[in-house]
Amino acid sequence: MSAAIAMEPVVAIAEGLHALRQQAAALRPLVDRHVTAERVARYLVALAETPAPSTAASAMRAPVLRDLLDADGALSDGRLVLEPNFGNTASTVLTAGAASGDKGLWYFAHLDTISYLVQPHDGHRHPLVPFCYHLTADGRRAARAYRFDLSSGRYAVAAEGWLESEAGAPFFAPVDAALRLRAGDRVVPVTRCLPGRDGLWTGHFDNAGGAAALAVAAPVIAEAGVDALLAFPDEEEGPHGTGSQVMGRGGSRIVSRLAPPDLAIVADMQQAGGEADARAGPSNSTRIGQGAVLSEFSSLARGAVTPPPLYALARHLCGLLPELGVGIQESNNAYTSRSDDVSVLLKTPNILLLGFPGFDRHFDRGEPRAALSDIVDLSKALVYAALLRPPLALLAGAGR
C-alpha cells in the first residue's frame, strides 16, 4: 500500500472535522434564535406539571407536546410531523425530514415519570408496587392518584395524598382517609415546577427536562434539513430489576419497527454528585449549572457503551461547543443511569448519552432540582450533535 493511499482516510477525516466546525458555526444563528431560556422554560413547566405515569404518559403529555409545538408554528409546514401513537406503540414520535423511509439518526427522551401500582388497602393506607426504581428515602412526598374514566376516555384525579416511604417500602395515604383506590389506578409524586431562591428550579424533571430539551430542539433540527426520528417513549421507567430489558420497554416497541440507524442520541436527567449545597462531589464530577453532560456508558456498562471512535468524535464536538455558547461537561464515569439506551442498543452500538445534571430525580431526599441553563445547553447540544453523522460515516469507512 502506497503512502498516498494510506493517507487518504486521514485526509478525509481531517476534512470532515473541519467541515463539522464550519457547519456548527453556520448553524449557530438558527440555534440561538430558537433555543432560548424562555422557550425551554415554557416547555419544561408545561410538561413537568402534567403527570406522566408509565403507560399513560403519551395520553396525558402528547396533547401538551402538540400544543407547545403548535403555538410555535413548528408543525405548520410539514417539515416536522407528530405521531402521538407511533406504529400503535402507544409512544409519541416526531419525524423530521422525509415523510417516509428509514431514519439514519434517532433521538430518544422518555416521556413518562416514576409511578406506582396499587395494592389492596391494609386498613391504614395502600401499599404500592413501584413501576420504577423506588429511590425515595423514608418520609412523605406529595402525590396524586389517577384513574382512567371510561365515559370520558380520559385520565382523571382519583385522589390527592402522599407517597410515604418506610424502610424502602412505598405506600399511598389519601387526604380523605375513607377513600379507597382500586386496581388500574396510578400514583405519581407531584410538585410545582418553578425557580427557587438558590437559582435552581424544582419540578418533576425526570424526564420532563430531557423531553423539553428535545422538543425545543426538534424544529431547529427540521429547519436545518436533518432527516431524523425523535422518539418520546411512554414506558422507560419500568419495574425494578437487574436485567436491562425490564425497563425501556416503550423504546423497545419503537425500535422493533425500525431499521438500524447510523447514530442514536439518548437524553435524560442524570444525578449530580455530592450534596446539593456543595454542587459537586467526589462520586460524580458533573456539576449543576455547568452545562449538559456527555457520558461514555450507563449503569456500569449494563446499558449502552459508546464505541471509542464515536466517543472521540463526541469529545471533539464538545470541544467546539463552548465556542458556540453551549456549556458541556464530561462525566467521570462514576455512574450514569440507564435510560432508553437499553432498547436502542439492540439495534446499534452507536449511541451517545447526553443529559443534564440534577438532584433527587426520583424524589430521593426531596423535590427534584436542576438548573434551567443546563437544560437549555442540552437542547442546543442535541441540535449540534446531528452534525456528527457524516464524520462518523468517514470513521467507519476508514476502519474498513
Helices and strands as residue ranges (DSSP letters): H 3-34, H 37-48, H 57-71, E 80-83, G 86-88, E 92-96, E 105-108, E 116-118, E 126-130, E 139-149, E 154-166, E 169-174, E 186-189, E 194-195, E 201-202, H 205-223, E 228-232, G 244-246, H 249-255, E 263-271, E 292-295, G 299-301, H 308-320, G 321-324, E 328-330, H 341-344, E 351-359, E 369-370, H 372-385, G 386-388, H 389-398
